[in-house]
Amino acid sequence: MNEITTPSITGAQVIAIVTAALATAASFGFTLSAAQQHAVLADVALAVAIVFGDGIVRHGRSKVAAVIAAQAVAPKE
């Protein structure tokens, strides 16, 4: 049977978590210039986009897996 598997933790999630952690660390311990603050905000926005994109891909894969599973148990004509 064809099964689509997805990892529990993806590279996109790791990148997003690291980016958010760096932004949090910067907000608590570092003095940043205006340009650096803009860069951190852009990185956080990118991390959010990566997580949402990852969610969309996972949703699509689960729909495909459901169709494959349904076809496997459906009676043949």
Order of alpha helices (4+ residues) and beta strands (2+ residues): alpha-alpha
